[in-house]
Each structure stands twice: as structure tokens, then as C-alpha cells.
Amino acid sequence: MKRIQAYIRINKLEEVKAALEDHGILGMSVEETRGFGAQQGQSETFRGSTYALNLVPKLRLEVVVCDEDLEVAVSAIVAAAQTGELGDGKIFVSEVAEAVRIRTGERGESALK
């Protein structure tokens, strides 16, 4: 099993969610976060003064998938979240040692379905 952690633009959530659902990937966690990467934040003007905002609002998505669904899920996220502009985000993939469905006690990949 793999954990996909994706940092995306806030306005791309519905497109990413729909793309994953189209491929049969239904569970995800979403959290608002702030950070910066290559764009080094942004600046805004307020009452004639320019202020640097070093932390840009983003969404962090976490999805756990079976190994065979990894490439489909990553490709779906990229296709839905990509604008071609700086600040589109990043995807990180890591191993998941175990999954347990609390309600039934199912373990492993069967807990994901």
C-alpha cells in the first residue's frame, strides 16, 4: 500500500476529487495548509504598501491506495491539478505498513475497499 500526499491549489480540489472518483479511488483526507516552494510566497498591496506573504494557502490531500492503483492515482491528480504555472504543488509517495478498518477489524488492502 502507498500513501499519496499531494499539495495542490485550493481551487483545484473539486477537479482532483472528481478525477480520483472517476478512477474508483474514493477515500481521501483534505487539510488546509500554508507554505511556499519555488514561488517564494507572494506579495500583496494594502493601503498603498506592499507586503510580502511568505506562506501561500494550499490544500494537502492524503490518499492511501493499493500498489496497483498508485500510477493511476498520481496521474489523475497531476492531470486535474496542473495549470502549468509556478505553484501547482507537489506529490509525495510513501509506504504504508498496515491499514486497519476500525469498524470490522479488516487489515491490509481489504481495509481500503
C-alpha positions in Angstrom: 0.0 0.0 0.0 1.1 3.6 -0.7 0.2 6.9 0.8 -0.1 9.8 -1.6 0.4 13.2 -0.1 -0.4 16.0 -2.5 -0.1 19.7 -2.1 -2.4 21.5 -4.5 -4.0 24.8 -5.3 -7.2 25.4 -3.3 -9.3 25.9 -6.4 -8.3 22.5 -7.8 -9.9 20.4 -5.1 -13.1 19.5 -6.9 -11.3 18.6 -10.1 -8.9 16.4 -8.3 -11.6 14.7 -6.3 -13.7 14.1 -9.4 -10.6 12.7 -11.3 -9.9 10.2 -8.5 -13.5 9.2 -8.2 -13.6 8.6 -12.0 -10.8 6.0 -11.4 -12.5 4.3 -8.5 -10.4 5.9 -5.8 -12.9 7.2 -3.2 -11.3 7.9 0.2 -9.2 11.0 1.0 -8.4 13.4 3.7 -8.1 17.1 3.0 -6.5 19.7 5.2 -5.9 23.5 4.6 -2.2 24.4 5.0 0.2 27.2 4.2 3.7 27.1 2.7 5.9 28.0 -0.1 8.2 26.5 -2.6 9.9 27.8 -5.7 7.5 30.8 -5.9 8.9 32.1 -2.6 5.4 33.3 -1.4 3.6 36.2 -2.9 3.2 39.9 -2.3 0.0 42.0 -1.9 -0.6 45.7 -1.7 -2.7 47.0 1.2 -3.4 50.8 1.6 -0.6 51.7 -0.7 2.1 49.5 0.9 3.4 46.2 -0.5 3.6 43.3 2.0 5.4 40.0 1.4 3.3 37.0 2.3 5.8 34.2 2.7 3.2 31.4 3.1 0.8 30.6 0.3 -2.5 28.8 1.1 -2.7 25.3 -0.3 -4.6 22.1 0.4 -2.9 18.9 1.5 -4.6 15.7 0.3 -3.8 12.3 1.7 -4.9 9.2 -0.2 -3.9 5.6 0.6 -4.1 3.2 -2.4 -3.2 -0.3 -3.3 0.1 -0.6 -5.0 -1.5 -1.3 -8.4 -3.6 1.9 -8.2 -0.6 4.2 -7.5 0.2 5.3 -11.0 -3.4 5.8 -11.9 -4.0 7.9 -8.8 -0.8 10.1 -9.3 -1.6 10.6 -13.0 -5.2 11.6 -12.1 -4.0 14.2 -9.5 -1.4 15.6 -11.9 -3.9 15.9 -14.8 -6.5 17.6 -12.6 -4.3 19.9 -10.6 -1.8 21.0 -13.3 -2.1 24.6 -14.7 1.5 24.8 -16.0 2.2 27.8 -13.7 4.6 28.1 -10.8 2.9 26.9 -7.6 0.9 24.0 -8.9 2.1 21.9 -6.0 3.9 18.6 -5.2 3.1 15.0 -4.7 5.0 12.7 -2.3 4.5 8.9 -2.2 5.4 6.8 0.8 4.9 3.2 2.0 2.1 2.3 4.3 3.0 -0.7 6.6 -0.6 -1.5 7.7 -4.2 -0.4 7.4 -7.0 -1.4 9.8 -10.7 -0.7 9.4 -11.8 0.1 12.9 -15.4 -1.0 12.4 -14.7 -4.5 11.2 -11.0 -5.1 12.1 -10.1 -5.8 8.5 -6.4 -5.4 7.8 -4.3 -4.6 4.8 -5.7 -3.8 1.3 -9.1 -5.1 2.2 -9.4 -2.3 4.8 -9.1 0.2 1.9 -12.1 -1.1 -0.1 
